[in-house]
Amino acid sequence: MKLLVATLAFTGAYVGVEASRDASGEARANAAAGAPVQTVTLSAESVPVTTGTVPAAGTVTVGAITDTQGCAKPYRVQSVIENADPEKTVSYGWRLERWSVSGKSWRVYMASGSGFTGRSRTVEWEPRIVNNPGWYRVKLSVDGGDVLLSEKFQVSC
């Protein structure tokens, strides 16, 4: 398991370096123009999620489902939702957002919702990104005002 995590971390770092090389010309142009340079850090939450690992309440984890090929990339998104009143249904909604370079904002790419009754539940969503490279993040909105964001992640295919 540790070897798998180390391999995935190395692969993520390599992809990040390659992506930064592609963006370095743009970064130099922005720096020359006086624009601030933005640094992107990799997060452990960006590596593929295993089904045996339950995320901590209040976090959203995103991971590529590794047994796929081609440019149809499915992802597994997980979180734990605590229901303050287990007798009532708590509703929640997922939003996969894509960064718009032209609009300089996050835009909804895909959405889904559900709910449950009970004290606590690990919730999952499996969105699929097809032939649409860019930066993405997942937003989880829970009844009662809680909004959780995942780390942003890059799709390169």
Summary of the structure (lengths in Angstrom):
residues: 157
radius of gyration: 17.4
end to end distance: 26.8
largest distance: 58.7
contacts: 378
relative contact order: 0.18
helix: 22%
strand: 42%
